[in-house]
Amino acid sequence: MSRRVWVLNGPNLGRLGRRQPEIYGTTTHDELAAACRAWGDEVGLEVEVRQTNHEGDLLDWLNTAADEQTPVVLNAGAWTHYSWAIYDACAQLVAPLIEVHLSDPQQRPEEFRHTSVVTPHASTVVAGKGVDGYRLALAALAELLGGPTGPTGV
């Protein structure tokens, strides 16, 4: 498997920094993407970050990840809680999948957030760590792919 990985973000994550900063923080999606690439460099991963508000786009990306054996860090946003299409797409992944959430859905008051269709297919779930959760997810992915190779290790 390649050291190339995708960080895939679902609906509304493009509004980071503006959307409910008390829950999701003030980091923008562009800043998050730059941080993910830098964190990936530190652990020897080539990171590509994508975001979409269109479920079909995310499904196409997951299908391609399955075909190309590309490891994925996935924040499926609201689709996490109800999209059986996302469930099916994640089921076919052969490279590791790490599920990440800025907030901790289990601690949120809305009952629907307590269910994840991604978790059954994820090697690890990182939730409630804010933007730093992506760093932790990439470090976990590097370990699953054979350990960090970057200058700082993990």
C-alpha positions in Angstrom: 0.0 0.0 0.0 1.1 3.5 -0.8 2.0 6.2 1.8 -0.4 8.4 -0.2 -3.6 9.0 1.9 -6.8 10.9 1.5 -8.5 13.1 4.1 -12.1 13.2 3.0 -14.5 15.7 4.6 -18.3 15.7 4.1 -21.1 18.2 4.3 -20.7 21.6 6.0 -17.0 21.1 6.8 -16.1 23.6 4.1 -17.7 26.1 6.5 -15.2 25.5 9.3 -14.3 28.7 11.1 -17.7 30.2 10.4 -20.1 27.4 11.3 -20.8 27.0 15.1 -17.2 27.9 16.2 -18.2 27.1 19.8 -18.5 23.4 18.7 -16.2 23.2 15.7 -13.5 25.8 16.4 -12.2 28.7 14.4 -9.8 26.9 12.1 -11.0 27.2 8.5 -11.1 24.3 6.1 -8.2 25.7 4.1 -6.2 26.0 7.3 -7.1 22.4 8.3 -6.1 21.1 4.9 -2.7 22.9 5.2 -2.2 21.5 8.7 -3.1 17.9 7.5 -0.5 18.1 4.7 2.1 19.3 7.2 1.2 16.6 9.8 1.3 14.1 7.0 4.8 15.2 6.0 6.0 14.7 9.6 4.9 11.1 9.6 5.9 10.3 6.0 2.4 10.5 4.4 1.5 12.3 1.2 -1.9 13.8 2.2 -4.6 15.0 -0.2 -7.5 16.8 1.4 -11.0 16.9 -0.2 -14.3 18.3 1.0 -17.8 18.0 -0.6 -21.4 18.8 0.2 -22.5 16.2 -2.4 -22.8 12.6 -1.2 -22.2 11.2 -4.7 -18.8 12.9 -4.8 -17.8 11.3 -1.5 -19.1 7.9 -2.7 -17.0 8.2 -5.9 -13.9 9.1 -3.8 -14.5 6.1 -1.5 -14.9 3.8 -4.5 -11.7 5.1 -6.0 -9.9 4.7 -2.7 -11.1 1.1 -2.6 -10.0 0.4 -6.2 -6.6 2.1 -5.6 -6.1 0.7 -2.0 -5.8 4.3 -0.8 -5.9 4.7 3.0 -8.6 7.2 4.2 -9.2 9.6 7.1 -12.9 10.3 6.9 -15.1 12.9 8.5 -18.4 12.1 6.8 -20.2 14.9 8.7 -23.9 14.4 9.0 -23.8 11.4 6.6 -22.0 9.5 9.4 -25.3 9.1 11.2 -27.6 7.8 8.4 -26.1 7.2 5.0 -26.2 3.5 4.2 -24.5 4.4 0.9 -21.5 5.6 2.9 -21.7 2.5 5.0 -21.5 0.3 1.9 -18.7 2.4 0.3 -16.6 2.1 3.6 -17.3 -1.6 3.7 -15.3 -2.2 0.5 -12.2 -0.3 1.6 -9.1 -2.6 1.8 -6.6 0.0 3.1 -7.1 1.3 6.6 -9.9 3.8 7.4 -9.7 6.2 10.3 -12.9 7.9 11.3 -12.5 11.4 12.7 -14.9 14.0 14.2 -14.1 17.5 15.6 -16.6 17.2 18.4 -17.5 13.9 20.1 -20.8 12.8 18.7 -21.4 10.5 21.7 -21.4 13.6 23.9 -23.7 15.7 21.8 -27.3 16.1 23.0 -28.9 15.1 19.7 -29.6 11.3 19.9 -29.2 10.8 16.1 -25.5 11.7 16.5 -24.8 8.7 18.7 -25.0 6.3 15.7 -22.2 6.0 13.1 -22.4 4.0 9.9 -18.6 4.5 9.5 -17.4 3.0 12.8 -18.0 -0.6 11.9 -15.4 -0.3 9.1 -12.9 2.0 10.8 -9.6 0.8 12.3 -9.8 3.7 14.8 -12.1 6.5 15.7 -10.8 9.9 16.9 -13.5 12.1 18.2 -13.7 15.2 20.4 -10.2 16.4 19.9 -11.0 19.4 17.6 -8.6 20.0 14.7 -5.9 18.1 16.5 -8.0 15.0 15.9 -6.8 15.0 12.3 -3.2 15.0 13.5 -4.0 12.0 15.7 -5.8 10.3 12.9 -2.9 10.7 10.5 -0.4 9.5 13.2 -2.6 6.4 13.7 -2.8 5.8 10.0 1.0 6.1 9.7 1.4 3.5 12.4 -1.1 1.1 10.6 0.9 1.6 7.4 4.1 0.5 9.0 5.2 3.3 11.4 6.2 6.9 11.0 9.1 7.7 8.7 9.2 11.4 9.3 11.7 13.4 11.3 9.6 13.7 14.4 8.0 10.3 14.6 4.9 9.8 16.7 
